[in-house]
Amino acid sequence: MTSKNKLKSKTSLRNKGRRVNLDILEKLKNLLKIDVYRRDHLIEYLHLIQDSLGFINSDYMTALAELLQISQTEVYEVATFYHHFDVIKNDKEKPPTLTIRVCDSVTCAMNGADKLIKNLDGYYKGTVRIQKVPCVGRCESAPIAVVKFNPVDNADLQSVKKTVDAKKFDPQIPNYINMKEYVKNGGYNLLNKIKEGKIDKEKIISELEESNLRGLGGAGFPAGRKWRILKEQKGERLLAINIDEGEPGTFKDRFFLETDPHRFFEGMLIASEVVGIDKIYIYLRDEYAATRKIMTDEILKIEKHFSNSIPEIELRRGAGSYICGEESAMIESIEGKRGMPRLRPPFVAQVGLFGRPTLEHNMETLYWVRDIIEKGSSWFTSHGKNGRKGLRSFSVSGRVNNPGVHIAPAGITVKELIDEFAGGMIEGHDFYGYFPGGASGGILPASLGDVPLDFDTLEEFDCFIGSAAIIILSHQDKAIDAARNTMHFFEHESCGKCTPCRVGTAKAAVLMQGTDWNIPLLEDLSQVMTDASICGLGQAAANPVKSVIKYFPEEIKNGSKS
């Protein structure tokens, strides 16, 4: 090679664009405190910068691109895709030192989120940044304000002010069953028996199949069948666990992880042992700071307890993107990319994380594994109502006396759920309607309150149960307001990859203003979004719109021109 060619080769390796600030480069190295930089950890590195500075500027993105040997554009695209990164161009754009995030999704909106935001804006007058944000997964305690990382339940001006004045910026860690307590009460005995060959792995898969345990993140794919498919795949197999429960109204995963996390961990490790998993990735939504602390601490204990006899576990931190609840978008995010859904085929089970066969599961699905194997599939199927079998964890919020996570028989009706588990309606509120499956599951009137809540029971009403997030509306609420709220949410959370979703949600949000709706146009738009969107976000975004038109016609007028 000539000296000229050598120079060319050397030059081609340099990062093009903004020049690297060497002082910032050294600061970044000191912040990261690692010797080997991984491209798939890009989002983790961005979190470190955001947490340290309170923002991410061009100098740090340039330095990060240099360390990872990727383009500056690539870093910028990822950083600006996720809502929890504050990307600025210069010091004039720096946000205030403290940010208070106020949830304005359906349940919080019903409980005075707008008033809370107005009061906080009036009190702090720009010295603190007040942000409207989508659901933060604490709907049972609405309205919610998050002071930096610390959520304030049932928030008002005084409780938020008290938290700020006390500088309580870190989350409060709830009481939970830790590793020591879990093992003392028989935890991990089942896993040990499987590892020792005392329980046949084929029998375990058969037991799961007979239990008809389905994916409880919303898709409802049979868990046993998924294990069998992955076990038959050749080469290195990975496990990716989705705990990015961003569906407005959903908070069951957080509840289980903040009370009995090792029941999930044991299910996770059983799946790994039975299927033959080489490495585990757990994707946790960023809003769950307390959960992240619990999981970080307990994973270290698990790794110490089992030494080298379990797969490596990586806990990955989401960054505020609802679309990453979709399995392929989550996988893209774990790989350090923008969380955009992949086209199928190939399916994740065949070509998933890092191109390898991947077993993808929701947290709750794995939570039930230990009980089903120990007690038998017949125990699980012995529960149920109205011809359905199994147990479901319902996240219940809205106008009820006892909101929260309620474990109830599959097939229970919403009226039964309200009366038998949720403490009835709040005094002065009459049951008017409900979301049977979070923001995307549609809205049904009280007259359909006797429909069994389970997979496949709501389709004839153009709704679905999804992750079983039940939001209860009363006669003091309007379905049209709830539908507008959800459409603004979908518009905000669209990844932008496909036109029907990106443009459709924005257009629908405009068309839904006021009560004079161009119903034919909205129906046509809804159909296009449903038929042509790549993933479930765009496909389901129109469900609340269609529900209002079909079940709450008295709330709207047909403003279409003849």
VENMOLIN-V828486 format. One record per backbone hydrogen bond with DSSP energy under -0.5 kcal/mol. CO is the residue of the C=O (numbers start at 1). NH is the residue of the N-H. If there is no record, write none. Layout:
CO;NH
CO;NH
This chain:
2;6
3;7
4;8
5;9
6;10
7;11
8;12
9;13
10;13
11;14
20;22
21;25
22;26
23;27
24;28
25;29
26;30
27;31
28;32
29;33
35;37
38;41
39;42
41;45
42;46
43;47
44;48
45;49
46;50
47;51
48;52
49;53
49;54
50;54
56;88
57;61
58;62
59;63
60;64
61;65
62;66
63;67
64;68
65;69
65;70
71;75
72;76
73;77
74;78
75;79
76;80
77;81
78;81
78;82
82;85
84;86
85;87
86;56
86;88
88;58
90;93
91;94
98;129
99;101
99;148
100;102
100;131
101;103
101;146
102;133
105;109
106;110
107;111
108;113
109;112
112;116
113;117
114;118
115;119
116;120
117;121
118;122
119;123
120;124
121;125
124;127
128;130
129;100
129;131
131;102
133;104
138;141
139;142
141;154
143;155
144;103
145;147
145;152
146;101
146;148
147;149
147;150
149;151
150;147
151;153
152;145
152;155
156;160
157;161
158;162
159;163
160;164
161;165
162;166
163;168
164;167
167;169
169;149
172;174
176;178
177;262
178;182
179;183
180;184
181;185
182;187
183;186
186;189
188;192
189;193
190;194
191;195
192;196
193;198
193;199
194;197
200;204
201;205
202;206
203;207
204;208
205;209
206;210
207;211
208;212
208;213
209;212
213;223
213;224
215;218
215;220
221;215
222;226
223;227
224;228
225;229
226;230
227;231
228;232
230;233
236;357
237;278
237;279
238;359
239;281
240;242
240;361
241;243
241;283
242;363
243;245
243;285
244;246
247;250
248;439
251;255
252;256
253;257
254;258
256;259
256;260
259;177
260;263
260;264
261;264
261;265
262;266
263;267
264;268
265;269
266;270
267;271
268;272
269;273
270;274
271;275
272;276
272;277
278;312
279;239
280;314
281;241
281;283
282;284
282;316
283;243
284;318
285;288
287;289
288;292
289;293
290;294
291;295
292;296
293;297
294;298
295;299
296;300
297;301
298;302
299;303
300;304
301;305
302;306
303;307
306;309
312;280
314;282
314;316
316;284
316;318
319;84
320;83
321;324
322;325
323;326
326;330
327;331
328;332
329;333
330;334
331;335
332;337
333;336
338;340
347;350
347;351
348;358
352;355
353;356
356;352
357;238
358;360
359;240
361;242
362;366
363;367
364;368
365;368
366;369
366;370
368;372
369;373
370;374
371;375
372;376
376;379
376;380
377;381
378;382
380;383
383;390
385;388
390;410
392;394
392;408
393;395
394;396
394;406
395;470
396;404
397;472
398;400
399;426
404;396
404;406
406;394
406;408
408;392
409;412
410;385
412;453
413;417
414;418
415;419
416;420
417;421
417;422
418;424
422;402
424;401
426;429
430;475
432;446
433;473
434;436
434;444
435;471
438;437
438;441
439;442
441;464
444;434
445;448
446;449
448;451
449;415
452;454
453;411
454;457
458;461
458;463
459;462
465;468
465;469
468;395
468;470
469;438
469;471
470;397
470;472
471;435
471;473
472;399
473;432
473;433
474;477
478;482
479;483
480;484
481;485
482;486
483;487
484;488
485;489
486;490
487;491
488;492
489;493
490;494
498;502
499;503
499;504
500;504
501;505
502;506
503;507
504;508
505;509
506;510
507;511
508;512
510;513
515;517
515;557
517;519
517;559
517;560
518;522
519;523
520;524
521;525
522;526
523;527
524;528
525;529
526;530
527;531
528;532
529;533
535;539
536;540
537;541
540;543
542;546
543;547
544;548
545;549
546;550
547;551
547;552
548;552
552;555
553;556
557;517
557;559
